[in-house]
Amino acid sequence: MKKEQTYESAYAELKKVVSDLEDETISVDTLSEKVKRAKVLIRFCREKLVRIEDEVEKELDAGSDATLGKQ
């Protein structure tokens, strides 16, 4: 069974991919695969951060609405 990817695991893998890309001895074929994987990981991390930001904003708005209602 495949474990669900977390932001932390995706970010750690992305850092490893970037490190691999900085290695000047990487083959062109490997380079292509690494760039594709980096693109997937960046998209995953970006989407995760956007979802979290939306959730935080909703919570802050709900808290603000509750505070306004008490006045």
MMTF fields as JSON, N, C-alpha, C and O atoms, coordinates in Angstrom:
{
  "mmtfVersion": "1.0.0",
  "mmtfProducer": "UNKNOWN",
  "numBonds": 283,
  "numAtoms": 284,
  "numGroups": 71,
  "numChains": 1,
  "numModels": 1,
  "chainsPerModel": [1],
  "groupsPerChain": [71],
  "chainIdList": ["A"],
  "bondAtomList": [4, 2, 8, 6, 12, 10, 16, 14, 20, 18, 24, 22, 28, 26, 32, 30, 36, 34, 40, 38, 44, 42, 48, 46, 52, 50, 56, 54, 60, 58, 64, 62, 68, 66, 72, 70, 76, 74, 80, 78, 84, 82, 88, 86, 92, 90, 96, 94, 100, 98, 104, 102, 108, 106, 112, 110, 116, 114, 120, 118, 124, 122, 128, 126, 132, 130, 136, 134, 140, 138, 144, 142, 148, 146, 152, 150, 156, 154, 160, 158, 164, 162, 168, 166, 172, 170, 176, 174, 180, 178, 184, 182, 188, 186, 192, 190, 196, 194, 200, 198, 204, 202, 208, 206, 212, 210, 216, 214, 220, 218, 224, 222, 228, 226, 232, 230, 236, 234, 240, 238, 244, 242, 248, 246, 252, 250, 256, 254, 260, 258, 264, 262, 268, 266, 272, 270, 276, 274, 280, 278],
  "bondOrderList": [1, 1, 1, 1, 1, 1, 1, 1, 1, 1, 1, 1, 1, 1, 1, 1, 1, 1, 1, 1, 1, 1, 1, 1, 1, 1, 1, 1, 1, 1, 1, 1, 1, 1, 1, 1, 1, 1, 1, 1, 1, 1, 1, 1, 1, 1, 1, 1, 1, 1, 1, 1, 1, 1, 1, 1, 1, 1, 1, 1, 1, 1, 1, 1, 1, 1, 1, 1, 1, 1],
  "groupList": [{"groupName": "MET", "atomNameList": ["N", "CA", "C", "O"], "elementList": ["N", "C", "C", "O"], "formalChargeList": [0, 0, 0, 0], "bondAtomList": [1, 0, 2, 1, 3, 2], "bondOrderList": [1, 1, 2], "singleLetterCode": "M", "chemCompType": "L-PEPTIDE LINKING"}, {"groupName": "LYS", "atomNameList": ["N", "CA", "C", "O"], "elementList": ["N", "C", "C", "O"], "formalChargeList": [0, 0, 0, 0], "bondAtomList": [1, 0, 2, 1, 3, 2], "bondOrderList": [1, 1, 2], "singleLetterCode": "K", "chemCompType": "L-PEPTIDE LINKING"}, {"groupName": "GLU", "atomNameList": ["N", "CA", "C", "O"], "elementList": ["N", "C", "C", "O"], "formalChargeList": [0, 0, 0, 0], "bondAtomList": [1, 0, 2, 1, 3, 2], "bondOrderList": [1, 1, 2], "singleLetterCode": "E", "chemCompType": "L-PEPTIDE LINKING"}, {"groupName": "GLN", "atomNameList": ["N", "CA", "C", "O"], "elementList": ["N", "C", "C", "O"], "formalChargeList": [0, 0, 0, 0], "bondAtomList": [1, 0, 2, 1, 3, 2], "bondOrderList": [1, 1, 2], "singleLetterCode": "Q", "chemCompType": "L-PEPTIDE LINKING"}, {"groupName": "THR", "atomNameList": ["N", "CA", "C", "O"], "elementList": ["N", "C", "C", "O"], "formalChargeList": [0, 0, 0, 0], "bondAtomList": [1, 0, 2, 1, 3, 2], "bondOrderList": [1, 1, 2], "singleLetterCode": "T", "chemCompType": "L-PEPTIDE LINKING"}, {"groupName": "TYR", "atomNameList": ["N", "CA", "C", "O"], "elementList": ["N", "C", "C", "O"], "formalChargeList": [0, 0, 0, 0], "bondAtomList": [1, 0, 2, 1, 3, 2], "bondOrderList": [1, 1, 2], "singleLetterCode": "Y", "chemCompType": "L-PEPTIDE LINKING"}, {"groupName": "SER", "atomNameList": ["N", "CA", "C", "O"], "elementList": ["N", "C", "C", "O"], "formalChargeList": [0, 0, 0, 0], "bondAtomList": [1, 0, 2, 1, 3, 2], "bondOrderList": [1, 1, 2], "singleLetterCode": "S", "chemCompType": "L-PEPTIDE LINKING"}, {"groupName": "ALA", "atomNameList": ["N", "CA", "C", "O"], "elementList": ["N", "C", "C", "O"], "formalChargeList": [0, 0, 0, 0], "bondAtomList": [1, 0, 2, 1, 3, 2], "bondOrderList": [1, 1, 2], "singleLetterCode": "A", "chemCompType": "L-PEPTIDE LINKING"}, {"groupName": "LEU", "atomNameList": ["N", "CA", "C", "O"], "elementList": ["N", "C", "C", "O"], "formalChargeList": [0, 0, 0, 0], "bondAtomList": [1, 0, 2, 1, 3, 2], "bondOrderList": [1, 1, 2], "singleLetterCode": "L", "chemCompType": "L-PEPTIDE LINKING"}, {"groupName": "VAL", "atomNameList": ["N", "CA", "C", "O"], "elementList": ["N", "C", "C", "O"], "formalChargeList": [0, 0, 0, 0], "bondAtomList": [1, 0, 2, 1, 3, 2], "bondOrderList": [1, 1, 2], "singleLetterCode": "V", "chemCompType": "L-PEPTIDE LINKING"}, {"groupName": "ASP", "atomNameList": ["N", "CA", "C", "O"], "elementList": ["N", "C", "C", "O"], "formalChargeList": [0, 0, 0, 0], "bondAtomList": [1, 0, 2, 1, 3, 2], "bondOrderList": [1, 1, 2], "singleLetterCode": "D", "chemCompType": "L-PEPTIDE LINKING"}, {"groupName": "ILE", "atomNameList": ["N", "CA", "C", "O"], "elementList": ["N", "C", "C", "O"], "formalChargeList": [0, 0, 0, 0], "bondAtomList": [1, 0, 2, 1, 3, 2], "bondOrderList": [1, 1, 2], "singleLetterCode": "I", "chemCompType": "L-PEPTIDE LINKING"}, {"groupName": "ARG", "atomNameList": ["N", "CA", "C", "O"], "elementList": ["N", "C", "C", "O"], "formalChargeList": [0, 0, 0, 0], "bondAtomList": [1, 0, 2, 1, 3, 2], "bondOrderList": [1, 1, 2], "singleLetterCode": "R", "chemCompType": "L-PEPTIDE LINKING"}, {"groupName": "PHE", "atomNameList": ["N", "CA", "C", "O"], "elementList": ["N", "C", "C", "O"], "formalChargeList": [0, 0, 0, 0], "bondAtomList": [1, 0, 2, 1, 3, 2], "bondOrderList": [1, 1, 2], "singleLetterCode": "F", "chemCompType": "L-PEPTIDE LINKING"}, {"groupName": "CYS", "atomNameList": ["N", "CA", "C", "O"], "elementList": ["N", "C", "C", "O"], "formalChargeList": [0, 0, 0, 0], "bondAtomList": [1, 0, 2, 1, 3, 2], "bondOrderList": [1, 1, 2], "singleLetterCode": "C", "chemCompType": "L-PEPTIDE LINKING"}, {"groupName": "GLY", "atomNameList": ["N", "CA", "C", "O"], "elementList": ["N", "C", "C", "O"], "formalChargeList": [0, 0, 0, 0], "bondAtomList": [1, 0, 2, 1, 3, 2], "bondOrderList": [1, 1, 2], "singleLetterCode": "G", "chemCompType": "PEPTIDE LINKING"}],
  "groupTypeList": [0, 1, 1, 2, 3, 4, 5, 2, 6, 7, 5, 7, 2, 8, 1, 1, 9, 9, 6, 10, 8, 2, 10, 2, 4, 11, 6, 9, 10, 4, 8, 6, 2, 1, 9, 1, 12, 7, 1, 9, 8, 11, 12, 13, 14, 12, 2, 1, 8, 9, 12, 11, 2, 10, 2, 9, 2, 1, 2, 8, 10, 7, 15, 6, 10, 7, 4, 8, 15, 1, 3],
  "groupIdList": [1, 2, 3, 4, 5, 6, 7, 8, 9, 10, 11, 12, 13, 14, 15, 16, 17, 18, 19, 20, 21, 22, 23, 24, 25, 26, 27, 28, 29, 30, 31, 32, 33, 34, 35, 36, 37, 38, 39, 40, 41, 42, 43, 44, 45, 46, 47, 48, 49, 50, 51, 52, 53, 54, 55, 56, 57, 58, 59, 60, 61, 62, 63, 64, 65, 66, 67, 68, 69, 70, 71],
  "secStructList": [7, 7, 7, 7, 7, 7, 2, 2, 2, 2, 2, 2, 2, 2, 2, 2, 2, 2, 2, 2, 2, 2, 7, 6, 6, 7, 7, 2, 2, 2, 2, 2, 2, 2, 2, 2, 2, 2, 2, 2, 2, 2, 2, 2, 2, 2, 2, 2, 2, 2, 2, 2, 2, 2, 2, 2, 2, 2, 2, 2, 2, 2, 2, 2, 2, 2, 2, 2, 2, 6, 7],
  "xCoordList": [0.837, 0.0, 0.887, 1.832, 0.575, 1.376, 1.001, -0.178, 2.016, 1.814, 1.527, 2.171, 0.548, 0.206, 1.364, 1.963, 1.669, 2.785, 2.391, 1.282, 3.295, 3.097, 3.898, 4.773, 3.589, 4.357, 5.826, 6.721, 6.059, 7.423, 8.217, 9.38, 7.582, 8.296, 8.529, 9.574, 7.546, 7.705, 8.799, 9.596, 8.844, 9.861, 11.258, 12.213, 11.361, 12.66, 13.117, 14.291, 12.185, 12.543, 12.937, 13.878, 12.237, 12.552, 13.954, 14.701, 14.306, 15.663, 16.705, 17.76, 16.415, 17.33, 17.441, 18.536, 16.311, 16.311, 17.139, 17.939, 16.955, 17.716, 19.211, 20.031, 19.548, 20.944, 21.492, 22.609, 20.692, 21.102, 21.268, 22.182, 20.382, 20.451, 21.697, 22.232, 22.142, 23.343, 24.619, 25.687, 24.504, 25.653, 25.958, 25.131, 27.103, 27.454, 27.732, 27.952, 27.726, 28.007, 26.731, 26.803, 25.591, 24.315, 24.121, 24.444, 23.592, 23.367, 22.135, 21.279, 22.057, 20.938, 19.623, 18.608, 19.643, 18.429, 17.973, 16.783, 18.901, 18.574, 18.119, 17.193, 18.765, 18.397, 16.93, 16.193, 16.516, 15.131, 14.153, 13.138, 14.456, 13.569, 13.53, 12.47, 14.673, 14.745, 13.945, 13.252, 14.045, 13.297, 11.797, 11.031, 11.374, 9.951, 9.473, 8.388, 10.278, 9.903, 9.853, 8.955, 10.805, 10.807, 9.544, 8.972, 9.114, 7.894, 6.686, 5.852, 6.586, 5.491, 5.53, 4.502, 6.71, 6.86, 6.555, 5.915, 7.003, 6.715, 5.211, 4.666, 4.547, 3.096, 2.383, 1.477, 2.809, 2.209, 2.379, 1.417, 3.598, 3.864, 3.078, 2.515, 3.04, 2.304, 0.819, 0.216, 0.23, -1.19, -1.479, -2.494, -0.602, -0.766, -0.735, -1.568, 0.21, 0.311, -0.912, -1.382, -1.424, -2.612, -3.821, -4.599, -3.976, -5.092, -4.988, -5.986, -3.803, -3.604, -3.886, -4.521, -3.409, -3.659, -5.162, -5.646, -5.897, -7.351, -8.021, -8.92, -7.581, -8.15, -7.886, -8.774, -6.674, -6.329, -7.159, -7.672, -7.296, -8.099, -9.552, -10.168, -10.11, -11.491, -11.628, -12.598, -10.654, -10.682, -10.576, -11.285, -9.69, -9.543, -10.813, -11.232, -11.422, -12.674, -13.783, -14.567, -13.856, -14.874, -14.66, -15.624, -13.42, -13.113, -13.455, -13.941, -13.205, -13.515, -15.016, -15.496, -15.767, -17.234, -17.795, -18.74, -17.241, -17.712, -17.431, -18.258, -16.291, -15.931, -16.856, -17.295, -17.154, -18.052, -19.462, -20.146, -19.894, -21.227, -21.398, -22.523, -20.303, -20.375, -20.464, -20.771, -20.202, -20.196, -21.59, -21.773],
  "yCoordList": [-1.185, 0.0, 1.255, 1.356, 2.196, 3.405, 4.413, 4.691, 4.957, 5.952, 7.303, 7.685, 8.025, 9.345, 10.305, 10.331, 11.08, 12.013, 13.206, 13.73, 13.617, 14.8, 15.945, 15.746, 17.144, 18.308, 18.12, 18.391, 17.654, 17.496, 16.496, 16.735, 15.372, 14.368, 14.873, 14.612, 15.596, 16.143, 17.199, 17.251, 18.037, 19.087, 18.48, 18.928, 17.46, 16.786, 16.148, 16.232, 15.507, 14.893, 15.971, 15.782, 17.08, 18.175, 18.721, 19.009, 18.861, 19.312, 18.329, 18.741, 17.034, 16.003, 16.109, 16.019, 16.298, 16.429, 17.642, 17.559, 18.76, 19.975, 19.719, 20.139, 19.039, 18.694, 17.831, 18.042, 16.856, 15.998, 16.803, 16.549, 17.771, 18.592, 19.475, 19.8, 19.851, 20.691, 19.894, 20.471, 18.572, 17.703, 17.768, 17.378, 18.242, 18.444, 17.151, 17.185, 16.016, 14.748, 13.994, 12.849, 14.597, 13.934, 13.753, 14.64, 12.595, 12.333, 13.09, 13.48, 13.288, 14.005, 13.273, 13.901, 11.949, 11.168, 11.314, 11.482, 11.25, 11.412, 12.835, 13.059, 13.778, 15.182, 15.392, 16.041, 14.856, 14.99, 14.419, 15.043, 13.242, 12.61, 13.418, 13.574, 13.926, 14.717, 16.012, 16.417, 16.656, 17.897, 17.617, 18.391, 16.52, 16.15, 15.892, 16.331, 15.184, 14.884, 16.173, 16.349, 17.064, 18.341, 19.13, 19.754, 19.103, 19.815, 19.265, 20.034, 17.951, 17.315, 17.709, 18.041, 17.669, 17.99, 19.46, 19.779, 20.344, 21.771, 22.012, 22.762, 21.397, 21.551, 21.046, 21.7, 19.87, 19.3, 20.253, 20.532, 20.749, 21.641, 22.943, 23.424, 23.507, 24.753, 24.563, 25.38, 23.489, 23.226, 23.003, 23.475, 22.293, 22.044, 23.362, 23.583, 24.234, 25.519, 26.397, 27.086, 26.379, 27.172, 26.666, 27.462, 25.33, 24.772, 25.162, 25.524, 25.089, 25.441, 26.936, 27.322, 27.759, 29.197, 29.481, 30.295, 28.816, 28.993, 28.574, 29.258, 27.443, 26.968, 27.955, 28.232, 28.482, 29.448, 30.715, 31.244, 31.202, 32.405, 32.193, 33.089, 31.015, 30.718, 30.709, 31.236, 30.108, 30.076, 31.484, 31.83, 32.292, 33.663, 34.468, 35.251, 34.274, 34.966, 34.518, 35.342, 33.223, 32.702, 33.262, 33.612, 33.349, 33.914, 35.39, 35.886, 36.082, 37.508, 37.727, 38.65, 36.883, 36.982, 36.706, 37.374, 35.751, 35.418, 36.578, 36.892, 37.204, 38.346, 39.522, 40.194, 39.775, 40.876, 40.645, 41.594, 39.403, 39.055, 39.259, 39.421, 39.254, 39.42, 40.876, 41.172, 41.791, 43.221, 43.76, 44.942],
  "zCoordList": [0.0, 0.0, 0.0, 0.783, -0.874, -1.01, 0.068, 0.289, 0.739, 1.783, 1.138, 0.161, 1.696, 1.18, 1.405, 2.48, 0.4, 0.49, 1.356, 1.245, 2.199, 3.017, 2.434, 1.591, 2.894, 2.448, 2.819, 2.019, 4.043, 4.528, 3.687, 3.362, 3.337, 2.539, 1.107, 0.512, 0.566, -0.784, -0.8, -1.736, 0.221, 0.292, 0.444, -0.19, 1.29, 1.472, 0.164, -0.196, -0.545, -1.828, -2.836, -3.607, -2.836, -3.751, -3.478, -4.413, -2.218, -1.889, -2.412, -2.894, -2.319, -2.83, -4.357, -4.913, -5.021, -6.479, -6.89, -7.821, -6.207, -6.525, -6.332, -7.148, -5.266, -5.025, -6.155, -6.626, -6.585, -7.704, -8.994, -9.778, -9.206, -10.417, -10.424, -11.484, -9.255, -9.16, -9.408, -9.609, -9.394, -9.661, -11.158, -11.982, -11.491, -12.899, -13.653, -14.864, -12.967, -13.642, -14.001, -14.447, -13.822, -14.08, -15.593, -16.383, -15.975, -17.403, -17.893, -17.099, -19.183, -19.774, -19.515, -19.214, -19.63, -19.38, -17.93, -17.662, -17.018, -15.605, -15.326, -14.546, -15.956, -15.8, -16.159, -15.416, -17.273, -17.722, -16.699, -16.389, -16.179, -15.19, -13.894, -13.288, -13.474, -12.25, -12.378, -11.444, -13.537, -13.765, -13.743, -13.168, -14.363, -14.351, -12.923, -12.543, -12.135, -10.754, -9.932, -9.109, -10.15, -9.433, -9.729, -8.835, -10.966, -11.361, -10.609, -10.13, -10.502, -9.768, -8.29, -7.698, -7.713, -6.293, -6.012, -5.009, -6.879, -6.716, -6.789, -5.979, -7.732, -7.871, -6.607, -6.092, -6.116, -4.912, -3.727, -3.012, -3.52, -2.392, -2.514, -1.531, -3.705, -3.922, -3.623, -2.928, -4.144, -3.92, -2.438, -1.924, -1.758, -0.326, 0.443, 1.322, 0.124, 0.802, 0.541, 1.446, -0.669, -1.008, -0.216, 0.31, -0.132, 0.643, 2.114, 2.737, 2.657, 4.062, 4.278, 5.26, 3.356, 3.459, 3.448, 4.235, 2.561, 2.492, 3.797, 4.286, 4.36, 5.622, 6.754, 7.56, 6.813, 7.858, 7.702, 8.688, 6.483, 6.242, 6.648, 7.224, 6.354, 6.749, 8.263, 8.809, 8.942, 10.408, 10.984, 11.929, 10.412, 10.895, 10.65, 11.502, 9.482, 9.179, 10.123, 10.593, 10.402, 11.311, 12.709, 13.39, 13.138, 14.448, 14.501, 15.517, 13.419, 13.347, 13.37, 14.027, 12.658, 12.636, 14.024, 14.446, 14.732, 16.077, 17.03, 17.887, 16.886, 17.735, 17.467, 18.4, 16.197, 15.841, 16.369, 16.755, 16.389, 16.858, 18.343, 18.816, 19.097, 20.557, 20.965, 22.119, 20.045, 20.401, 20.513, 20.804]
}
